[in-house]
């Protein structure tokens, strides 16, 4: 797949990340939607050649925290692993860095509210 410089939006990996309100403290329900908009803006340019982001509240524990989609279809963890490997990236490393970024965004966001 190369460096992904010319991927159309629908061929990029859509990373749907669901944020639990509890991550934002006891009043997380009050802040989670605003935080998701904040994190969406902060992540928008990250890996934008190959990834589209959708940061949303996790309103149901039955839904996974992270979901991957390509061309409008949900893909498995192993498919997402192969997709990122085609760009020379590790899914485990990607998820680790994403978790770290979200934690930093939470600190930043909560220091402002």
C-alpha positions in Angstrom: 0.0 0.0 0.0 2.9 2.3 0.2 2.9 5.5 2.4 -0.8 6.1 1.9 -0.3 9.6 0.5 -3.1 9.1 -2.0 -5.7 7.1 -0.2 -9.2 8.2 -0.7 -11.2 8.9 2.5 -13.2 5.7 2.2 -10.1 3.5 1.9 -8.5 5.0 5.0 -8.8 3.1 8.3 -11.7 4.5 10.3 -10.8 4.3 14.0 -13.9 4.5 16.1 -12.8 5.2 19.7 -15.4 5.1 22.4 -14.7 7.1 25.6 -16.2 6.0 28.9 -17.7 8.9 30.8 -16.1 7.5 34.0 -12.7 8.3 32.5 -13.6 12.0 33.1 -14.3 11.6 36.8 -17.6 11.4 38.8 -19.3 13.9 36.6 -18.0 12.4 33.4 -21.5 12.1 31.9 -21.7 15.9 32.0 -18.4 16.3 30.1 -18.0 13.2 27.8 -19.6 14.7 24.6 -17.5 17.9 24.9 -14.4 15.9 25.6 -15.0 13.7 22.5 -15.2 16.8 20.3 -12.0 18.1 21.9 -10.2 14.8 21.3 -11.5 14.5 17.8 -10.0 17.9 16.9 -6.7 17.0 18.6 -6.4 13.7 16.8 -7.7 14.8 13.4 -4.3 15.4 11.9 -2.7 12.3 13.5 -1.8 9.7 10.8 -4.2 11.5 8.5 -2.7 9.9 5.4 -4.1 6.5 6.4 -6.6 7.1 9.3 -9.9 8.8 9.9 -11.0 9.3 13.5 -14.3 9.2 15.1 -14.2 9.8 18.9 -17.6 9.2 20.6 -19.0 8.6 24.0 -19.2 4.9 25.0 -22.9 4.8 26.0 -23.1 1.0 26.1 -20.6 -1.4 27.7 -21.6 -4.0 25.1 -19.8 -2.0 22.4 -16.0 -2.3 22.1 -13.8 0.5 23.1 -12.1 0.6 19.7 -13.6 -0.5 16.4 -12.0 -0.5 13.0 -13.7 0.0 9.6 -12.5 0.2 6.0 -14.7 1.1 3.1 -17.7 1.4 5.4 -17.3 -2.2 6.8 -16.2 -3.2 10.3 -13.0 -5.2 10.2 -11.5 -7.6 12.8 -8.4 -7.0 14.9 -6.3 -9.3 12.7 -7.5 -7.4 9.6 -6.6 -4.1 11.2 -3.3 -5.5 12.1 -2.6 -6.4 8.5 -3.9 -3.1 7.3 -1.5 -1.1 9.5 1.4 -3.6 8.8 1.0 -2.6 5.1 2.1 0.9 6.2 4.9 -0.5 8.4 3.0 0.1 11.6 2.1 -2.2 14.5 -1.5 -2.2 15.7 -0.4 -2.9 19.3 1.9 0.1 19.2 -0.8 2.2 17.5 -3.3 1.3 20.3 -0.7 1.9 23.0 0.1 5.4 21.6 -3.6 6.1 21.2 -4.3 5.2 24.8 -1.5 7.4 26.0 -2.7 10.3 23.8 -6.3 10.0 25.2 -5.0 10.0 28.7 -3.0 13.2 28.0 -6.1 14.8 26.3 -8.2 13.9 29.4 -5.6 15.7 31.7 -5.5 18.7 29.4 -9.3 18.8 29.0 -10.0 18.4 32.7 -7.5 21.2 33.6 -9.7 23.5 31.5 -13.1 22.7 32.9 
